[in-house]
Amino acid sequence: MAGIQTILDNNKQWVATKNAQDPDFFANLANGQTPRYLFIGCSDSRVPASGITGTGPGEMFVHRNIANMVVHTDMNLLSVLQYAVEVLGVQDIMVVGHYGCGGVAAAANSKQYGLIDNWLVNIRDVVRLHETELLRIQDEKQRLRRMVELNVIEQVSNLAKINIIQNAMRGPKPPRLHGLVYDIADGVLKDLDVHGHEVMEQMEHIYATEAASYDNDASSYEGPQHDPADQPETE
């Protein structure tokens, strides 16, 4: 208990502060969530999602992993993405990398680190795709910074390849995809000006898919259409 006592004390202080500012704060949060944003970021402890975006509880759905990757076989990421898009109806999806990313730096060398090597292969694929550009950058620090940017751009592209996003783009409220990089040294978010609809147009002839139609008697599951947390409690 001693190891987390500071956390518990901070929590009590935070609750007291929120209640003093708005006595209905927690009651309103308990009624459900309607976040506008989905934040796909790095697990780095120096990059707090709400802190660097100025968002509060209930405003942003969050998924984090090593080096802010969008991997098509990652069921965690796919589950978060589907829930955010199809149930919560998020409007903006942001892939947020950061300069000084340890995962990107690890992928840039030939050392083995253990289990994480399998994850780093996805970043090395980014290096392979952009090897010519990266080899032209002589300064190692600048090369790593560019790798961070290229990784974010490729992850936005990976988002556009996923059928969850493609189906949502055909709907009445298509989500917007963004690629951002956070600079830990000055706290500023940089917009890489990469956008989902443009990415999809470039790759449509290869990656675009449409949902298959089945016979009327075939069983199908469309997924939840609402947040289960909004359901009234039953005795």
C-alpha positions in Angstrom: 0.0 0.0 0.0 2.9 2.4 0.8 4.0 2.4 -2.8 0.7 3.9 -4.1 -0.2 6.0 -1.1 0.7 9.1 -3.0 -1.6 8.1 -5.8 -4.5 7.6 -3.4 -3.8 10.9 -1.7 -3.7 12.7 -5.1 -7.0 11.1 -6.0 -8.7 12.4 -2.9 -7.4 15.9 -3.6 -8.5 15.7 -7.2 -12.0 14.5 -6.2 -12.3 17.3 -3.7 -11.2 19.9 -6.3 -13.6 18.7 -8.9 -16.5 18.6 -6.5 -15.7 22.1 -5.4 -15.7 23.3 -9.0 -18.8 21.4 -10.0 -20.9 19.4 -7.5 -22.4 17.5 -10.4 -19.2 16.6 -12.2 -19.0 12.9 -11.4 -22.8 12.4 -11.6 -22.7 13.8 -15.2 -19.7 11.6 -16.1 -21.5 8.5 -14.8 -24.4 9.1 -17.3 -22.2 8.0 -20.2 -19.6 9.2 -22.6 -19.7 11.0 -26.0 -16.1 11.6 -26.8 -15.3 13.6 -30.0 -11.7 12.3 -30.4 -9.9 9.0 -30.5 -6.2 9.3 -29.5 -3.8 6.6 -30.7 -0.6 7.4 -29.0 2.6 6.0 -27.5 2.8 4.4 -24.1 5.6 6.8 -23.1 5.0 8.2 -19.7 6.1 11.7 -20.8 3.2 11.9 -23.3 -0.1 12.2 -21.3 -3.0 12.1 -23.8 -5.3 14.5 -21.9 -2.5 16.7 -20.7 -1.0 17.6 -24.1 -4.4 18.1 -25.8 -6.1 20.0 -23.0 -9.0 17.6 -23.0 -11.0 16.5 -19.9 -12.7 13.3 -18.8 -15.3 12.2 -21.3 -13.8 14.1 -24.3 -11.3 11.7 -25.7 -11.2 7.9 -26.1 -7.6 6.6 -25.8 -5.5 3.7 -27.1 -1.7 3.6 -26.4 1.0 1.1 -27.3 4.7 1.2 -28.0 5.4 3.7 -30.8 1.7 4.5 -31.5 1.4 1.6 -34.0 -1.7 0.7 -36.0 -1.2 -3.1 -36.6 -3.9 -4.9 -38.5 -3.6 -8.0 -36.4 -3.7 -6.2 -33.0 -7.1 -7.1 -31.6 -6.8 -4.6 -28.9 -6.4 -1.7 -31.3 -9.1 -3.1 -33.6 -11.6 -3.5 -30.7 -10.9 0.1 -29.5 -11.3 1.4 -33.0 -14.5 -0.3 -33.7 -16.0 0.7 -30.4 -14.9 4.3 -30.9 -16.2 4.6 -34.4 -19.3 2.5 -34.5 -20.6 2.9 -30.9 -19.2 6.2 -29.6 -19.2 8.0 -33.0 -15.9 9.8 -32.6 -15.4 12.5 -35.2 -11.6 12.8 -35.2 -9.0 10.0 -35.0 -5.5 11.1 -34.2 -2.3 9.1 -34.5 0.1 10.9 -32.2 3.8 10.2 -32.2 6.5 12.0 -30.3 10.1 12.9 -31.0 12.6 11.0 -28.8 10.4 7.8 -29.1 12.3 4.8 -27.6 10.5 2.3 -29.8 11.5 4.1 -33.0 15.1 4.5 -31.8 15.2 0.7 -31.0 13.9 -0.1 -34.4 16.6 2.0 -36.0 19.4 -0.3 -34.8 20.2 -4.0 -35.2 20.1 -4.9 -31.5 17.8 -7.5 -30.0 15.6 -6.6 -27.1 13.5 -9.7 -26.6 9.8 -10.0 -27.1 9.4 -6.5 -28.3 11.5 -7.3 -31.3 8.4 -8.8 -32.9 6.6 -5.5 -32.4 9.5 -3.4 -33.7 9.4 -5.2 -37.0 6.4 -3.1 -37.9 8.5 0.1 -37.4 11.3 -1.4 -39.4 8.8 -1.9 -42.2 8.4 1.9 -42.2 12.2 2.3 -42.5 12.2 -0.1 -45.4 9.5 1.8 -47.2 11.4 5.1 -46.8 15.0 3.9 -46.7 16.1 6.2 -49.6 14.9 9.4 -47.9 16.3 8.3 -44.5 19.8 7.4 -45.9 20.1 11.0 -47.2 19.8 12.4 -43.7 23.3 12.4 -42.2 22.6 13.7 -38.8 21.4 10.8 -36.6 19.1 13.0 -34.4 17.4 14.5 -37.4 17.1 11.1 -39.0 15.3 9.7 -35.9 13.0 12.7 -35.8 12.1 12.1 -39.5 11.5 8.4 -38.7 9.0 9.4 -36.0 7.2 11.5 -38.5 7.2 8.9 -41.2 6.0 6.3 -38.7 3.0 8.5 -37.9 2.2 9.0 -41.5 2.3 5.2 -42.2 0.1 4.5 -39.2 -2.5 6.9 -40.6 -2.3 5.0 -43.8 -2.8 1.7 -41.9 -5.9 3.2 -40.4 -7.3 3.9 -43.8 -6.8 0.3 -44.9 -9.0 -1.1 -42.1 -12.5 -2.0 -43.1 -13.9 -0.3 -39.9 -12.7 3.0 -41.2 -13.6 2.3 -44.8 -17.2 1.5 -43.9 -17.4 4.6 -41.6 -16.1 6.8 -44.4 -19.2 5.8 -46.5 -21.5 6.7 -43.7 -23.3 10.0 -43.0 -20.6 11.2 -40.5 -17.2 10.0 -41.7 -14.5 10.3 -39.1 -11.4 12.5 -39.9 -8.0 11.0 -39.7 -5.0 13.0 -38.5 -1.3 12.5 -37.9 0.4 14.6 -35.2 3.8 14.6 -33.5 4.5 15.9 -30.0 7.8 17.5 -29.2 8.6 16.7 -25.5 11.3 19.4 -25.6 8.8 22.2 -26.0 5.4 20.7 -25.5 4.1 21.6 -28.9 2.0 19.3 -31.1 2.8 19.4 -34.8 0.2 18.6 -37.5 1.9 16.6 -40.2 -1.0 17.5 -42.6 -1.8 14.0 -43.5 -5.5 13.3 -43.9 -7.5 10.1 -44.2 -9.6 10.9 -47.3 -6.5 11.8 -49.3 -4.7 8.7 -48.2 -7.7 6.5 -49.1 -7.9 8.0 -52.5 -4.3 7.2 -53.2 -4.6 3.6 -52.1 -8.2 2.9 -53.1 -7.3 0.8 -56.1 -5.4 -1.6 -53.9 -6.9 -1.5 -50.4 -10.6 -0.5 -50.8 -13.1 -3.2 -49.8 -16.8 -3.4 -49.4 -18.9 -5.5 -47.1 -20.1 -8.7 -48.7 -23.8 -9.4 -49.0 -25.3 -12.6 -47.7 -28.5 -14.5 -48.2 -31.4 -13.4 -46.1 -31.4 -16.5 -44.0 -27.7 -16.2 -43.2 -26.9 -15.1 -39.7 -25.0 -11.8 -39.2 -23.9 -9.6 -36.3 -23.7 -5.9 -36.8 -22.2 -5.1 -33.4 -23.5 -2.9 -30.6 -25.2 0.3 -31.7 -24.9 2.1 -28.4 -22.7 2.3 -25.4 -23.6 -0.5 -22.9 -22.7 1.9 -20.1 -25.8 3.8 -20.9 -28.1 0.9 -20.2 -30.1 1.2 -17.0 -29.1 -1.1 -14.2 -31.4 -4.1 -13.6 -32.0 -5.8 -10.3 
